[in-house]
Amino acid sequence: MNTIMTIKPYFHDGAWVFDDPNNGLIKEPFIAGADQFMDDMTTNIKNAKDGFVLIFSSVPFPGNQFMFYRKNPEAGGVWYESKIFEHSGWLCPAMFKYFDSSPEIIYAQVKEL
């Protein structure tokens, strides 16, 4: 399993989604507050809804911009909160395609495509 992972979220049919065919995920949606995280993180990314690069890890890395703190599990996924954005978001069970267990902190960086 990689330490640093990358996906390319984009906006489709009114929702933030991403594709990762290697993990069997096509148009996997961000919901329940995680969609708001996408809006929050991309305020400075031109044309973010056409797609952007999201780099994430369970360990700090040079250039990480955001930290999401584990709160509690629910419905097979896990709730995370952001102290910067002052809200929580639920990451669905697809997160376990990237992590063996839910990290205490998820570090993230966003970039233009």
N, CA, C and O atoms as a GROMACS GRO file, in nm:
protein
  452
    1MET      N    1   0.085  -0.118   0.000
    1MET     CA    2   0.000   0.000   0.000
    1MET      C    3   0.089   0.124   0.000
    1MET      O    4   0.186   0.131   0.076
    2ASN      N    5   0.056   0.220  -0.085
    2ASN     CA    6   0.133   0.344  -0.092
    2ASN      C    7   0.115   0.427   0.035
    2ASN      O    8   0.015   0.415   0.105
    3THR      N    9   0.214   0.511   0.062
    3THR     CA   10   0.204   0.604   0.175
    3THR      C   11   0.133   0.732   0.133
    3THR      O   12   0.053   0.787   0.209
    4ILE      N   13   0.163   0.778   0.011
    4ILE     CA   14   0.099   0.898  -0.043
    4ILE      C   15   0.018   0.856  -0.166
    4ILE      O   16   0.069   0.790  -0.256
    5MET      N   17  -0.109   0.896  -0.166
    5MET     CA   18  -0.199   0.856  -0.274
    5MET      C   19  -0.254   0.980  -0.346
    5MET      O   20  -0.254   1.090  -0.291
    6THR      N   21  -0.299   0.959  -0.467
    6THR     CA   22  -0.352   1.068  -0.548
    6THR      C   23  -0.480   1.022  -0.619
    6THR      O   24  -0.486   0.913  -0.675
    7ILE      N   25  -0.580   1.108  -0.614
    7ILE     CA   26  -0.701   1.089  -0.694
    7ILE      C   27  -0.730   1.223  -0.764
    7ILE      O   28  -0.671   1.325  -0.731
    8LYS      N   29  -0.821   1.219  -0.860
    8LYS     CA   30  -0.857   1.340  -0.935
    8LYS      C   31  -1.008   1.360  -0.930
    8LYS      O   32  -1.080   1.321  -1.022
    9PRO      N   33  -1.057   1.422  -0.822
    9PRO     CA   34  -1.201   1.448  -0.812
    9PRO      C   35  -1.247   1.548  -0.918
    9PRO      O   36  -1.171   1.631  -0.966
   10TYR      N   37  -1.375   1.536  -0.954
   10TYR     CA   38  -1.439   1.626  -1.048
   10TYR      C   39  -1.587   1.630  -1.016
   10TYR      O   40  -1.637   1.546  -0.941
   11PHE      N   41  -1.657   1.726  -1.073
   11PHE     CA   42  -1.799   1.745  -1.046
   11PHE      C   43  -1.879   1.679  -1.158
   11PHE      O   44  -1.856   1.705  -1.276
   12HIS      N   45  -1.974   1.592  -1.120
   12HIS     CA   46  -2.054   1.519  -1.218
   12HIS      C   47  -2.198   1.505  -1.166
   12HIS      O   48  -2.220   1.457  -1.055
   13ASP      N   49  -2.293   1.547  -1.247
   13ASP     CA   50  -2.435   1.536  -1.211
   13ASP      C   51  -2.465   1.589  -1.071
   13ASP      O   52  -2.539   1.528  -0.994
   14GLY      N   53  -2.405   1.704  -1.038
   14GLY     CA   54  -2.435   1.771  -0.911
   14GLY      C   55  -2.360   1.717  -0.791
   14GLY      O   56  -2.394   1.750  -0.677
   15ALA      N   57  -2.258   1.634  -0.813
   15ALA     CA   58  -2.184   1.576  -0.700
   15ALA      C   59  -2.034   1.570  -0.731
   15ALA      O   60  -1.993   1.554  -0.846
   16TRP      N   61  -1.954   1.584  -0.627
   16TRP     CA   62  -1.811   1.558  -0.638
   16TRP      C   63  -1.790   1.408  -0.642
   16TRP      O   64  -1.841   1.336  -0.557
   17VAL      N   65  -1.715   1.360  -0.741
   17VAL     CA   66  -1.688   1.216  -0.758
   17VAL      C   67  -1.542   1.198  -0.799
   17VAL      O   68  -1.472   1.294  -0.829
   18PHE      N   69  -1.498   1.073  -0.799
   18PHE     CA   70  -1.367   1.041  -0.853
   18PHE      C   71  -1.370   0.900  -0.910
   18PHE      O   72  -1.454   0.818  -0.874
   19ASP      N   73  -1.275   0.875  -0.999
   19ASP     CA   74  -1.259   0.742  -1.060
   19ASP      C   75  -1.126   0.684  -1.017
   19ASP      O   76  -1.025   0.754  -1.011
   20ASP      N   77  -1.126   0.558  -0.986
   20ASP     CA   78  -1.002   0.484  -0.960
   20ASP      C   79  -1.025   0.341  -1.007
   20ASP      O   80  -1.053   0.252  -0.926
   21PRO      N   81  -1.013   0.319  -1.138
   21PRO     CA   82  -1.040   0.185  -1.192
   21PRO      C   83  -0.955   0.076  -1.128
   21PRO      O   84  -0.999  -0.038  -1.119
   22ASN      N   85  -0.834   0.110  -1.083
   22ASN     CA   86  -0.748   0.009  -1.019
   22ASN      C   87  -0.809  -0.045  -0.890
   22ASN      O   88  -0.778  -0.156  -0.847
   23ASN      N   89  -0.896   0.036  -0.829
   23ASN     CA   90  -0.963  -0.008  -0.706
   23ASN      C   91  -1.112  -0.035  -0.728
   23ASN      O   92  -1.187  -0.050  -0.631
   24GLY      N   93  -1.154  -0.041  -0.854
   24GLY     CA   94  -1.293  -0.071  -0.883
   24GLY      C   95  -1.390   0.042  -0.853
   24GLY      O   96  -1.508   0.017  -0.828
   25LEU      N   97  -1.342   0.164  -0.854
   25LEU     CA   98  -1.427   0.279  -0.820
   25LEU      C   99  -1.445   0.370  -0.943
   25LEU      O  100  -1.348   0.420  -0.998
   26ILE      N  101  -1.569   0.389  -0.983
   26ILE     CA  102  -1.603   0.477  -1.093
   26ILE      C  103  -1.714   0.570  -1.046
   26ILE      O  104  -1.819   0.526  -0.998
   27LYS      N  105  -1.690   0.698  -1.060
   27LYS     CA  106  -1.784   0.802  -1.014
   27LYS      C  107  -1.823   0.780  -0.867
   27LYS      O  108  -1.939   0.794  -0.829
   28GLU      N  109  -1.724   0.746  -0.787
   28GLU     CA  110  -1.745   0.729  -0.642
   28GLU      C  111  -1.772   0.866  -0.582
   28GLU      O  112  -1.687   0.955  -0.591
   29PRO      N  113  -1.889   0.887  -0.520
   29PRO     CA  114  -1.923   1.021  -0.471
   29PRO      C  115  -1.868   1.054  -0.332
   29PRO      O  116  -1.848   0.967  -0.248
   30PHE      N  117  -1.846   1.182  -0.314
   30PHE     CA  118  -1.821   1.237  -0.180
   30PHE      C  119  -1.955   1.291  -0.132
   30PHE      O  120  -2.019   1.370  -0.201
   31ILE      N  121  -1.997   1.248  -0.013
   31ILE     CA  122  -2.128   1.288   0.040
   31ILE      C  123  -2.113   1.324   0.188
   31ILE      O  124  -2.004   1.316   0.244
   32ALA      N  125  -2.224   1.365   0.249
   32ALA     CA  126  -2.234   1.383   0.394
   32ALA      C  127  -2.123   1.471   0.451
   32ALA      O  128  -2.057   1.434   0.548
   33GLY      N  129  -2.102   1.587   0.390
   33GLY     CA  130  -2.002   1.680   0.440
   33GLY      C  131  -1.867   1.667   0.372
   33GLY      O  132  -1.794   1.766   0.364
   34ALA      N  133  -1.833   1.549   0.322
   34ALA     CA  134  -1.708   1.534   0.248
   34ALA      C  135  -1.716   1.613   0.117
   34ALA      O  136  -1.614   1.661   0.067
   35ASP      N  137  -1.837   1.626   0.062
   35ASP     CA  138  -1.855   1.710  -0.057
   35ASP      C  139  -1.824   1.856  -0.026
   35ASP      O  140  -1.768   1.928  -0.109
   36GLN      N  141  -1.861   1.899   0.093
   36GLN     CA  142  -1.829   2.037   0.135
   36GLN      C  143  -1.678   2.055   0.152
   36GLN      O  144  -1.624   2.162   0.125
   37PHE      N  145  -1.608   1.949   0.198
   37PHE     CA  146  -1.462   1.956   0.205
   37PHE      C  147  -1.404   1.984   0.067
   37PHE      O  148  -1.309   2.062   0.054
   38MET      N  149  -1.459   1.921  -0.037
   38MET     CA  150  -1.410   1.943  -0.174
   38MET      C  151  -1.429   2.090  -0.212
   38MET      O  152  -1.338   2.151  -0.268
   39ASP      N  153  -1.547   2.146  -0.183
   39ASP     CA  154  -1.571   2.288  -0.211
   39ASP      C  155  -1.471   2.375  -0.134
   39ASP      O  156  -1.412   2.468  -0.190
   40ASP      N  157  -1.454   2.345  -0.006
   40ASP     CA  158  -1.366   2.425   0.080
   40ASP      C  159  -1.221   2.422   0.032
   40ASP      O  160  -1.155   2.526   0.027
   41MET      N  161  -1.172   2.304  -0.003
   41MET     CA  162  -1.031   2.290  -0.040
   41MET      C  163  -0.999   2.351  -0.176
   41MET      O  164  -0.883   2.383  -0.205
   42THR      N  165  -1.100   2.369  -0.260
   42THR     CA  166  -1.072   2.411  -0.397
   42THR      C  167  -1.108   2.557  -0.425
   42THR      O  168  -1.118   2.596  -0.541
   43THR      N  169  -1.128   2.636  -0.323
   43THR     CA  170  -1.168   2.776  -0.346
   43THR      C  171  -1.066   2.852  -0.431
   43THR      O  172  -1.102   2.946  -0.501
   44ASN      N  173  -0.940   2.813  -0.426
   44ASN     CA  174  -0.835   2.882  -0.503
   44ASN      C  175  -0.790   2.805  -0.627
   44ASN      O  176  -0.689   2.838  -0.687
   45ILE      N  177  -0.865   2.702  -0.664
   45ILE     CA  178  -0.830   2.622  -0.782
   45ILE      C  179  -0.921   2.663  -0.897
   45ILE      O  180  -1.043   2.649  -0.889
   46LYS      N  181  -0.860   2.713  -1.003
   46LYS     CA  182  -0.936   2.755  -1.120
   46LYS      C  183  -1.001   2.633  -1.185
   46LYS      O  184  -0.937   2.531  -1.208
   47ASN      N  185  -1.130   2.646  -1.215
   47ASN     CA  186  -1.207   2.540  -1.281
   47ASN      C  187  -1.200   2.406  -1.207
   47ASN      O  188  -1.193   2.300  -1.270
   48ALA      N  189  -1.201   2.411  -1.076
   48ALA     CA  190  -1.188   2.289  -0.995
   48ALA      C  191  -1.294   2.186  -1.030
   48ALA      O  192  -1.267   2.066  -1.026
   49LYS      N  193  -1.413   2.230  -1.065
   49LYS     CA  194  -1.520   2.133  -1.094
   49LYS      C  195  -1.491   2.051  -1.219
   49LYS      O  196  -1.552   1.946  -1.239
   50ASP      N  197  -1.400   2.097  -1.302
   50ASP     CA  198  -1.357   2.018  -1.418
   50ASP      C  199  -1.255   1.912  -1.377
   50ASP      O  200  -1.221   1.824  -1.455
   51GLY      N  201  -1.207   1.921  -1.254
   51GLY     CA  202  -1.112   1.824  -1.201
   51GLY      C  203  -0.992   1.892  -1.137
   51GLY      O  204  -0.950   2.000  -1.179
   52PHE      N  205  -0.940   1.828  -1.035
   52PHE     CA  206  -0.820   1.875  -0.967
   52PHE      C  207  -0.748   1.753  -0.910
   52PHE      O  208  -0.804   1.643  -0.906
   53VAL      N  209  -0.627   1.774  -0.865
   53VAL     CA  210  -0.549   1.666  -0.805
   53VAL      C  211  -0.561   1.676  -0.654
   53VAL      O  212  -0.538   1.782  -0.596
   54LEU      N  213  -0.596   1.565  -0.590
   54LEU     CA  214  -0.602   1.556  -0.445
   54LEU      C  215  -0.498   1.454  -0.400
   54LEU      O  216  -0.508   1.335  -0.431
   55ILE      N  217  -0.398   1.502  -0.328
   55ILE     CA  218  -0.292   1.417  -0.273
   55ILE      C  219  -0.324   1.398  -0.126
   55ILE      O  220  -0.355   1.496  -0.057
   56PHE      N  221  -0.318   1.274  -0.076
   56PHE     CA  222  -0.353   1.251   0.064
   56PHE      C  223  -0.269   1.138   0.122
   56PHE      O  224  -0.217   1.052   0.050
   57SER      N  225  -0.257   1.141   0.255
   57SER     CA  226  -0.174   1.044   0.325
   57SER      C  227  -0.211   1.040   0.472
   57SER      O  228  -0.273   1.132   0.525
   58SER      N  229  -0.173   0.932   0.537
   58SER     CA  230  -0.191   0.922   0.682
   58SER      C  231  -0.069   0.975   0.757
   58SER      O  232  -0.066   0.977   0.880
   59VAL      N  233   0.032   1.019   0.682
   59VAL     CA  234   0.153   1.078   0.742
   59VAL      C  235   0.174   1.217   0.682
   59VAL      O  236   0.140   1.240   0.566
   60PRO      N  237   0.229   1.310   0.760
   60PRO     CA  238   0.257   1.443   0.705
   60PRO      C  239   0.353   1.433   0.587
   60PRO      O  240   0.440   1.346   0.584
   61PHE      N  241   0.338   1.523   0.491
   61PHE     CA  242   0.429   1.527   0.376
   61PHE      C  243   0.452   1.673   0.338
   61PHE      O  244   0.367   1.758   0.367
   62PRO      N  245   0.564   1.703   0.274
   62PRO     CA  246   0.593   1.841   0.236
   62PRO      C  247   0.482   1.899   0.148
   62PRO      O  248   0.444   1.838   0.048
   63GLY      N  249   0.432   2.013   0.185
   63GLY     CA  250   0.328   2.078   0.107
   63GLY      C  251   0.186   2.044   0.146
   63GLY      O  252   0.092   2.098   0.087
   64ASN      N  253   0.167   1.956   0.245
   64ASN     CA  254   0.027   1.928   0.283
   64ASN      C  255  -0.037   2.057   0.335
   64ASN      O  256   0.025   2.134   0.410
   65GLN      N  257  -0.160   2.079   0.295
   65GLN     CA  258  -0.231   2.202   0.326
   65GLN      C  259  -0.342   2.184   0.429
   65GLN      O  260  -0.379   2.278   0.499
   66PHE      N  261  -0.396   2.064   0.437
   66PHE     CA  262  -0.515   2.041   0.520
   66PHE      C  263  -0.496   1.916   0.605
   66PHE      O  264  -0.426   1.823   0.567
   67MET      N  265  -0.561   1.918   0.721
   67MET     CA  266  -0.560   1.802   0.810
   67MET      C  267  -0.705   1.773   0.851
   67MET      O  268  -0.781   1.863   0.887
   68PHE      N  269  -0.740   1.645   0.844
   68PHE     CA  270  -0.873   1.600   0.881
   68PHE      C  271  -0.859   1.499   0.994
   68PHE      O  272  -0.786   1.401   0.981
   69TYR      N  273  -0.929   1.523   1.104
   69TYR     CA  274  -0.912   1.445   1.226
   69TYR      C  275  -1.027   1.346   1.243
   69TYR      O  276  -1.144   1.381   1.231
   70ARG      N  277  -0.991   1.220   1.271
   70ARG     CA  278  -1.090   1.114   1.288
   70ARG      C  279  -1.179   1.145   1.409
   70ARG      O  280  -1.131   1.185   1.515
   71LYS      N  281  -1.309   1.126   1.389
   71LYS     CA  282  -1.405   1.143   1.498
   71LYS      C  283  -1.462   1.009   1.539
   71LYS      O  284  -1.432   0.959   1.648
   72ASN      N  285  -1.545   0.949   1.455
   72ASN     CA  286  -1.610   0.824   1.491
   72ASN      C  287  -1.657   0.748   1.366
   72ASN      O  288  -1.687   0.808   1.264
   73PRO      N  289  -1.662   0.615   1.378
   73PRO     CA  290  -1.712   0.535   1.266
   73PRO      C  291  -1.864   0.540   1.260
   73PRO      O  292  -1.933   0.559   1.361
   74GLU      N  293  -1.915   0.522   1.138
   74GLU     CA  294  -2.059   0.510   1.120
   74GLU      C  295  -2.085   0.448   0.984
   74GLU      O  296  -2.024   0.487   0.884
   75ALA      N  297  -2.175   0.352   0.980
   75ALA     CA  298  -2.222   0.291   0.855
   75ALA      C  299  -2.108   0.242   0.767
   75ALA      O  300  -2.114   0.256   0.645
   76GLY      N  301  -2.006   0.185   0.827
   76GLY     CA  302  -1.895   0.128   0.752
   76GLY      C  303  -1.788   0.228   0.712
   76GLY      O  304  -1.681   0.189   0.667
   77GLY      N  305  -1.816   0.356   0.729
   77GLY     CA  306  -1.720   0.462   0.700
   77GLY      C  307  -1.678   0.531   0.829
   77GLY      O  308  -1.701   0.480   0.939
   78VAL      N  309  -1.615   0.647   0.814
   78VAL     CA  310  -1.564   0.719   0.932
   78VAL      C  311  -1.587   0.869   0.913
   78VAL      O  312  -1.564   0.923   0.805
   79TRP      N  313  -1.631   0.933   1.020
   79TRP     CA  314  -1.645   1.078   1.021
   79TRP      C  315  -1.510   1.142   1.053
   79TRP      O  316  -1.438   1.097   1.142
   80TYR      N  317  -1.478   1.248   0.979
   80TYR     CA  318  -1.359   1.329   1.001
   80TYR      C  319  -1.401   1.474   1.017
   80TYR      O  320  -1.503   1.517   0.961
   81GLU      N  321  -1.322   1.549   1.092
   81GLU     CA  322  -1.351   1.691   1.109
   81GLU      C  323  -1.230   1.774   1.067
   81GLU      O  324  -1.116   1.729   1.073
   82SER      N  325  -1.260   1.894   1.025
   82SER     CA  326  -1.156   1.990   0.991
   82SER      C  327  -1.167   2.106   1.088
   82SER      O  328  -1.275   2.162   1.106
   83LYS      N  329  -1.057   2.143   1.149
   83LYS     CA  330  -1.058   2.257   1.239
   83LYS      C  331  -1.058   2.388   1.160
   83LYS      O  332  -1.106   2.490   1.209
   84ILE      N  333  -1.005   2.385   1.039
   84ILE     CA  334  -1.003   2.504   0.955
   84ILE      C  335  -1.143   2.534   0.901
   84ILE      O  336  -1.189   2.648   0.906
   85PHE      N  337  -1.209   2.432   0.851
   85PHE     CA  338  -1.340   2.452   0.788
   85PHE      C  339  -1.455   2.442   0.886
   85PHE      O  340  -1.569   2.475   0.852
   86GLU      N  341  -1.428   2.398   1.007
   86GLU     CA  342  -1.526   2.394   1.116
   86GLU      C  343  -1.650   2.313   1.084
   86GLU      O  344  -1.762   2.351   1.118
   87HIS      N  345  -1.629   2.199   1.017
   87HIS     CA  346  -1.740   2.105   0.999
   87HIS      C  347  -1.681   1.965   0.981
   87HIS      O  348  -1.560   1.947   0.969
   88SER      N  349  -1.770   1.868   0.979
   88SER     CA  350  -1.729   1.729   0.965
   88SER      C  351  -1.775   1.674   0.830
   88SER      O  352  -1.864   1.729   0.765
   89GLY      N  353  -1.711   1.566   0.791
   89GLY     CA  354  -1.750   1.497   0.668
   89GLY      C  355  -1.730   1.347   0.686
   89GLY      O  356  -1.639   1.303   0.756
   90TRP      N  357  -1.814   1.272   0.621
   90TRP     CA  358  -1.809   1.126   0.631
   90TRP      C  359  -1.735   1.069   0.511
   90TRP      O  360  -1.768   1.100   0.397
   91LEU      N  361  -1.636   0.986   0.537
   91LEU     CA  362  -1.567   0.914   0.431
   91LEU      C  363  -1.621   0.772   0.430
   91LEU      O  364  -1.615   0.701   0.530
   92CYS      N  365  -1.674   0.732   0.316
   92CYS     CA  366  -1.742   0.604   0.303
   92CYS      C  367  -1.643   0.488   0.308
   92CYS      O  368  -1.522   0.511   0.312
   93PRO      N  369  -1.690   0.364   0.308
   93PRO     CA  370  -1.602   0.248   0.316
   93PRO      C  371  -1.498   0.240   0.204
   93PRO      O  372  -1.402   0.163   0.216
   94ALA      N  373  -1.514   0.316   0.096
   94ALA     CA  374  -1.413   0.318  -0.010
   94ALA      C  375  -1.278   0.365   0.043
   94ALA      O  376  -1.175   0.336  -0.017
   95MET      N  377  -1.278   0.437   0.156
   95MET     CA  378  -1.150   0.483   0.213
   95MET      C  379  -1.058   0.366   0.246
   95MET      O  380  -0.936   0.381   0.251
   96PHE      N  381  -1.118   0.249   0.270
   96PHE     CA  382  -1.037   0.133   0.307
   96PHE      C  383  -0.971   0.068   0.185
   96PHE      O  384  -0.897  -0.030   0.198
   97LYS      N  385  -0.996   0.122   0.067
   97LYS     CA  386  -0.919   0.083  -0.051
   97LYS      C  387  -0.780   0.149  -0.045
   97LYS      O  388  -0.687   0.107  -0.114
   98TYR      N  389  -0.768   0.254   0.039
   98TYR     CA  390  -0.645   0.332   0.048
   98TYR      C  391  -0.574   0.318   0.183
   98TYR      O  392  -0.453   0.336   0.192
   99PHE      N  393  -0.650   0.286   0.287
   99PHE     CA  394  -0.595   0.271   0.421
   99PHE      C  395  -0.639   0.137   0.480
   99PHE      O  396  -0.754   0.097   0.463
  100ASP      N  397  -0.548   0.069   0.550
  100ASP     CA  398  -0.584  -0.056   0.617
  100ASP      C  399  -0.682  -0.032   0.731
  100ASP      O  400  -0.770  -0.113   0.757
  101SER      N  401  -0.665   0.080   0.799
  101SER     CA  402  -0.756   0.121   0.906
  101SER      C  403  -0.770   0.273   0.897
  101SER      O  404  -0.691   0.339   0.830
  102SER      N  405  -0.869   0.327   0.964
  102SER     CA  406  -0.891   0.471   0.952
  102SER      C  407  -0.780   0.548   1.025
  102SER      O  408  -0.761   0.529   1.145
  103PRO      N  409  -0.708   0.632   0.953
  103PRO     CA  410  -0.600   0.708   1.017
  103PRO      C  411  -0.654   0.808   1.119
  103PRO      O  412  -0.766   0.858   1.105
  104GLU      N  413  -0.574   0.836   1.219
  104GLU     CA  414  -0.612   0.938   1.317
  104GLU      C  415  -0.622   1.074   1.248
  104GLU      O  416  -0.713   1.152   1.276
  105ILE      N  417  -0.528   1.101   1.157
  105ILE     CA  418  -0.528   1.226   1.081
  105ILE      C  419  -0.504   1.192   0.934
  105ILE      O  420  -0.420   1.109   0.901
  106ILE      N  421  -0.580   1.256   0.846
  106ILE     CA  422  -0.553   1.248   0.703
  106ILE      C  423  -0.499   1.383   0.660
  106ILE      O  424  -0.562   1.487   0.681
  107TYR      N  425  -0.382   1.381   0.598
  107TYR     CA  426  -0.316   1.501   0.548
  107TYR      C  427  -0.347   1.512   0.400
  107TYR      O  428  -0.348   1.411   0.329
  108ALA      N  429  -0.372   1.634   0.352
  108ALA     CA  430  -0.413   1.650   0.213
  108ALA      C  431  -0.354   1.777   0.151
  108ALA      O  432  -0.322   1.874   0.219
  109GLN      N  433  -0.343   1.770   0.020
  109GLN     CA  434  -0.298   1.883  -0.061
  109GLN      C  435  -0.381   1.881  -0.189
  109GLN      O  436  -0.413   1.774  -0.240
  110VAL      N  437  -0.415   1.998  -0.241
  110VAL     CA  438  -0.486   2.007  -0.368
  110VAL      C  439  -0.403   2.088  -0.466
  110VAL      O  440  -0.331   2.180  -0.430
  111LYS      N  441  -0.415   2.049  -0.594
  111LYS     CA  442  -0.343   2.117  -0.702
  111LYS      C  443  -0.431   2.120  -0.825
  111LYS      O  444  -0.520   2.037  -0.842
  112GLU      N  445  -0.404   2.218  -0.911
  112GLU     CA  446  -0.471   2.220  -1.042
  112GLU      C  447  -0.423   2.103  -1.124
  112GLU      O  448  -0.311   2.055  -1.107
  113LEU      N  449  -0.507   2.056  -1.214
  113LEU     CA  450  -0.468   1.950  -1.308
  113LEU      C  451  -0.358   2.000  -1.399
  113LEU      O  452  -0.311   1.926  -1.485
   0.00000   0.00000   0.00000
